[in-house]
Amino acid sequence: MSSIRRSASIASVLAIFLAGAASAQQAPSADSVQDGAPEQIGDIVVTAQKRVQTLSEVPQSMSVLGGEALEQRQARTIADYAALVPGLSFESGNPGQTRVVLRGINAGGSSPTVAVYLDDTPFGSSTGQTNGATLAGDFDTFDVERLEVLRGPQGTLYGANSLGGVIKYVTVAPKLGEWEARGQGGVETVQDGGTGYFGNLVANVPIGDVAALRASGFYRRSAGYIDAIGIAADDVNHARSYGGRVSLLVKPGDRLSLRLTAVLQNVDADARNAFDADPATFRPITADPFTGAPTGDREVRYQLFPDHNQVSYRLYTGTLDYDLGFATFTAVTSYSRQVATDRSDVSYNAAGPGVTLAQAVSAGFYGLAPDAYGLYYPNRSTQKKFTQEVRLASRNSDTLEWLIGGYYTNEPGQLFQRYFPYDTATGRPVTPVPTVPGFADLVRVELASRYREYAGFGSATLHLTDRFDVTAGGRYSHNNQRTTQTLDGALFGGLSVDRARSREGVFTWSVSPRYEIAPRSEIYARVAKGYRPGGPNVIPPGAGPDYPRQTDADTLMSYEAGIRAETANRTFGIDISGYYLDWDKTLIVATFQSDAGPITADANGQGARSYGFEATATLRPARGFSVLTTVAYNHSRLRGDTSNGGRDGDPLPFAPRWNANVSAEYSWDWRGTRPYVGADLSTVSDRLGNFNLAYRDLYGRRLTFDGYATASLRAGVTLGRFDLSVYARNVGNARGIVSAGTFQTRPNEGIEVSPIQPRTIGAALGIGF
């Protein structure tokens, strides 16, 4: 994988040239009941094993979040619902660009460790060539039936990149013979920030007796809360998210069904969700770094050139199911396109001791005053993906159930990056770009890649008795990769084109015995293997003999056991799982020496380990009243030193040791209405940032972010077709850090950090037909 695919790596290259229970389970809502009647709690239905089952039949740890519960909380993105899932953490500095971490499995880098699915369709890159770790797919949750979060490696049924697990968005399917329409609109305000608003619509239209169309759309303007100095603007990190989903279901008979779905989503942000901070304390800067003017206690970022970030998703999928009698044949075909465009000011990236990149370019290349020109950096990442999966699944049986299938993916990607000067006096681009004769650009970098994978998989469940069964499966995956890196521009001194290829095959497997203690109560164990593809590294000129030509796949072995149980009347339930994970050949970002100086590349480390537990307790003491408590403990550690600042025994990045959540809900009938109230209290412990040798050398420690706790409140009333609700998130206005930029890339060798959203208060009105 390319050594200069990440912006920080490109900056370093330029510097060289210039210097020379189901946890958080929300059961589907029960049908309306008569006053005084006992509340009916339905079984939670999931598709974790690629067949419809109840949660109690699945011998592995997973969480299920119901769509109605997400909607009541206005939980629209991963950042909104992460606290509800024990063992789930994230890193995010931009809307729509989020790194997801499950059970602490994260070592930085640009390749994902958690797979994201929309229904039966994988989304996002299988590699890091187009920054797949932070572009995994953060879909809006409106009109989603449920989220399934599968923990631990899922390599048997879900393949590559599921080392930590899988996040699966299960959308609401079109409903035959039913007319439905509903909408929702709302407004919210952020502490010391701006005002946001949103609107959602969905309609279900039957087409005769054999088909139905379901269409939904959403628009959301998120309020900003970070100010800019330099260009002097308030709340610059506001964002717009909009999109929709259209799904057609055709079912001409009992045996055949065809579902076609199109998903479109866009996220537009005018600045990163980050402010400039003191790198030692992560407190906001207190003065303009150039004029010295005080900034007070505001969270501000210095900008002379406006940032802009945009992410777009396009996904088209078709699912065919045909009942053959003895088994069901399923074919899932999909095409997706994901584009992320970032424009950021990189003037302050360090080009050497006490020298910024802009100063080096202004004085060293143009012969001007050191601060005459700044540099901005457009970066465009495009990932296309075609997938085809076919499988044959037996009928549900009390003796033997089996599933076999095949999978293919073809993923061309492109990363395109340039550097442009802008006039610091006006904040406007310098056009035409002044270079030298024969060069149209200062810097132009292109990385074209292609990933192809073929896989065959199978799984079987043998019911040895009416209470004891064993599930086992395996998958063989083979991939071919190629990449071409093009460097051009005056600062590189000419055109260079380098190519690399790789191929590898990996076998993954799982075994899961399960014993039913009593109805809806079971114990289980699971041993499973997962993997993440390695890939080729383009060899830069002057690279030393230790520079890796190719990285191997990293693999993870999981050993897990758990218990899931409910009382007979379902008033109390527990879900507890413990695990030990052995991560081998962990993919990391490493530093190597070359003739031009230090350069970075993907490499295999010595590995890591992770162990811990997740626990959930659900209490339903009365009709309409429930309390859900979750807690997770994780101890994940690096094995062996790394050249980018990691030390043997270091905690893995953005993997909190503890996270916990308590949720309470109460609803009741009152004079023909249905009022409801709810509250969440969440806490997360200290986390460490990505490995960074420069920071460790200067401060003698890793980037460390304090833990924090947040509280959320909500209340509403359903009256006939109408639903009115109010809510407050982060009631105590806690200040938590969820991401940090690269050290020494901000004015005065500072750092930018991304906070959680401050106190947010909102109201929403919904109507249904």
C-alpha positions, 0 to 999 in steps of 0.5 A: 500500500502506498507510502504517501496515501495519507495527507500527513505522509504526503506532507512529510515527503514534501518536507524531504524534497523542500529540505533536501444481551444483545447489548443495548437491545431494543426489542421491536415495539409490541402491538397496541394493547388494551389498558390493563393488559399485560405487555407483550414482549416479542422475540428479537429477530436477527439475520446475523447468520444470514438466515432469519433467527431469534437472537437466542438462537445465535451463538455469539455476542451481538447488539441489536438497536431498534429503529424506533429507539434510535428515532426517539433519541435522534441518534442518526450517526455512529457518534450518536449511538456508539454509547449504546453499544458496549465495546464500540468506540470511534474516532471522527474529525469530519462528518461522514468520516468515522473510524469504528473500533470494536473490542479495541481492535485498532492500530491506526492506519488506513485499512478498516477492522470493522465491516459495514453492511447495508442489508446483505450488501458490504459497503466501503473499501476492503483495503486502505488504498482509499482510506477505507478505515475512515470511510466505512459507511456512516448511514443515516438511521431514518427508516432503519428497522434495526442495527445489528452489531456483531462482535468478534471476527466474522470471517466465515460469513462476512469475509475481509475486514471483520476482525473487530466485527460487523455493523449491519444496517437492516432497512425497512422492506416494502410492505405488500398491500399496505399504504403508509406515510409519515414525516418528521421535522425538528429544530435544535440548538447547540450550546455556544453554537448555531441552530440546526434543523431536519426533516424526514419523509417516508412512504410505502405504496402497494402496487397491486397484490404482488409489489410495493414501493418504499421511498424515504428521504432526509435533510439535516443541517447540523449546527456548528459550534467551532469558530474560525479566526484568521477569516473570522467566522462563527460556527464554521463546522456546520454541516448538511446531510441529505439523501434518500432510499428507494426500494421496490419489492416484487413477490409474484408468488410464495416462492419468489421475491425480488428486491431492488434498492437504491441509496443516496447520501451526501454530507457537506461540511464547511470545516472540520469538527476540530479546534486548535489546541495546546498539544500538552493539555488539549485545551483551546488556544487562548490567543491568535497565533499570529496577532496575539489577540485573545480568543477567550475560552472559545473553541477556535481554529485558525484559517486563512483559507476555508476548509471544505469536506464532502462525502457521497454514497451511492449504492444500488443492490438487487436481492433475489430469493427463490424457494427450491423446497429443500433450500432457499437460493439467494443472489445479492448483486450490488454496485456502490460508489463512494467519494470523499473530497477534502480541502484543507489548509496545510500551511502549518505542517512542519517542513523541518525544525521551526519551519512550516511547509508554507514558509519553505515553499514561499521562501525556498521555492518562490523566493518570497517572504516566508509567510507570503503564500499559504498552501491548501490541499485538495484530496479526492478519494473515489472507491467503486465496488461491484459485489456478487454473492450467491448462497443456498440455505437449507430450511430451518430444521431441528436436526441439521441446517446448512448454508453454502455460498460464493462471493466476488468483489471488484474494487477500483479506487483512486486517490488524487491529491494536489497542492495549491498556493494561496495569497495569505493577504487575501485568502484567495488562490494564486492563479494561474499556479506559479511553477517552473517551465514544463510543470503545470502543478506544484505537486500532483499525486495519484494512486490508482488501485484495484482489489479483486477477491474470490471466496467460497464459504459454508456453515452448518448447524448440527442439533445433537439434542433438542437443547444442544447444537454446534455450528461450524463453518469455513471460508477460503478467500483469495485476492489479487491487488495492483496499484500505480502511484504517479508523482508529478510537479515542480516540487518533485522535480519530474514525473515518476510512475511506480507500480506494485502487485500482490496476491494472497489466500486466507482460510478463516473458520469458526466453531460455536457450541450452544446449550439451551439451559431453559427457554430463552436462556442459553450458554455458548462458546465460540472460536473464530478466525478473521482476517484483513487483506494485506497488499502491495507497497509502491517502492519509492526511489532510494528506499532501503532494503528493509522497505516492505514490498508487500504486507501480509494479511493480518489475522485474528483468533477469537476465543469467546464464551457467554450466557444469555438468559431471561426469566419466564415472564421476561421481566429480567434478562442478562447477556454476558460475554467474555473474550480473548483475542490474539491478533497476529501480523497487525497492519501498522504504519511504520517509518523507514529510512531512504536516501531522501530521509524517513518515509512511512509505509504500511507494514506488519507488526508483531501483533496485539492482544485484547481481552475483556467482557461485555454485560447487559442487564434488562429490567422490565418491572412494569408495563411500559417501564424498562431499564437497560444497563450495559458495561464493557471492559477491554484490555488491548495491548500492542506486542512489540515496538513499532517505529512510529512511536508504539511500545511493547505493552502500549494500549491500542488507539481509541480503545477505552478500558471501560464504557457503560450506559444506563437507559430508562424508558417509561410510557403510559396511556393517558386520556387517549394519548401515549406519553413517554419519557426516557434518559441515558447516562453514558460514560467512557474511560480515558483513551490513547490516540494514534501512535506518534513518535514526534509527540512521544519524543517531545512529551515522553508519553502518548496522546491521552484523552480524558474520559467523560460522561454524558447524560441525555433526556427525552420526552414526548407524547403520541396523539393519534397520528401525531408525535411531539417530542423534545430532547436534550443531549449532553445535558451537562455540556461535557467536554470529551475528545474523540479525535486528534489530528497529526502533531505539528500540523497547526500554527506554532506546532500545535494540534487540532482536536475534535470534541463531542458535540456540546449540549444540544436541545431540540424538538421534533414533530412527527405525523403518520398516515 
